[in-house]
Amino acid sequence: MSTIVIDTLRESELRLEVRIAEAKTELTRWVIGAGVLQTTVIIGVLMKVAKMV
């Protein structure tokens, strides 16, 4: 009986580890995307300001 419980807990732990890894990957993707977007906006604003001067 206890072997079944231990196996079930281990399977649950492995599934959680996979979900955590997927969440980390998704978060990294969003952070990099936001950084690229910010950089693009800043460059665009600087180019616009440079044309005004």
QUIBEL-V991232 format. One record per residue. RES is the residue in three letters. PHI is phi in radians with two decimals (none if undefined). BURIAL is + if it has 16 or more other ideal C-beta (glycine too) atoms within 10 Angstrom, else -. D_LAST is the distance of its C-alpha to the last C-alpha in Angstrom with 1 decimal. Layout:
res->{RES | RES}
phi->{PHI | PHI}
burial->{BURIAL | BURIAL}
d_last->{D_LAST | D_LAST}
This chain:
res->{MET | SER | THR | ILE | VAL | ILE | ASP | THR | LEU | ARG | GLU | SER | GLU | LEU | ARG | LEU | GLU | VAL | ARG | ILE | ALA | GLU | ALA | LYS | THR | GLU | LEU | THR | ARG | TRP | VAL | ILE | GLY | ALA | GLY | VAL | LEU | GLN | THR | THR | VAL | ILE | ILE | GLY | VAL | LEU | MET | LYS | VAL | ALA | LYS | MET | VAL}
phi->{none | -1.18 | -1.13 | -1.12 | -1.13 | -1.11 | -1.10 | -1.11 | -1.12 | -1.12 | -1.08 | -1.11 | -1.10 | -1.13 | -1.11 | -1.14 | -1.09 | -1.14 | -1.12 | -1.13 | -1.08 | -1.13 | -1.14 | -1.10 | -1.10 | -1.11 | -1.10 | -1.07 | -1.06 | -1.16 | -1.12 | -1.13 | -1.07 | -1.14 | -1.12 | -1.12 | -1.09 | -1.07 | -1.07 | -1.10 | -1.12 | -1.09 | -1.09 | -1.08 | -1.14 | -1.10 | -1.15 | -1.12 | -1.13 | -1.12 | -1.26 | -1.32 | -1.47}
burial->{- | - | - | - | - | - | - | - | - | - | - | - | - | - | - | - | - | - | - | - | - | - | - | - | - | - | - | - | - | - | - | - | - | - | - | - | - | - | - | - | - | - | - | - | - | - | - | - | - | - | - | - | -}
d_last->{78.3 | 76.0 | 74.9 | 73.7 | 71.7 | 70.2 | 69.3 | 67.7 | 65.7 | 64.6 | 63.5 | 61.5 | 59.9 | 58.9 | 57.4 | 55.4 | 54.1 | 53.0 | 51.2 | 49.5 | 48.3 | 47.0 | 45.2 | 43.6 | 42.5 | 41.0 | 39.2 | 37.7 | 36.5 | 34.8 | 33.1 | 31.8 | 30.6 | 28.8 | 27.1 | 26.0 | 24.7 | 22.7 | 21.3 | 20.3 | 18.7 | 16.7 | 15.5 | 14.7 | 12.6 | 10.7 | 10.2 | 9.1 | 6.5 | 5.4 | 5.6 | 3.8 | 0.0}
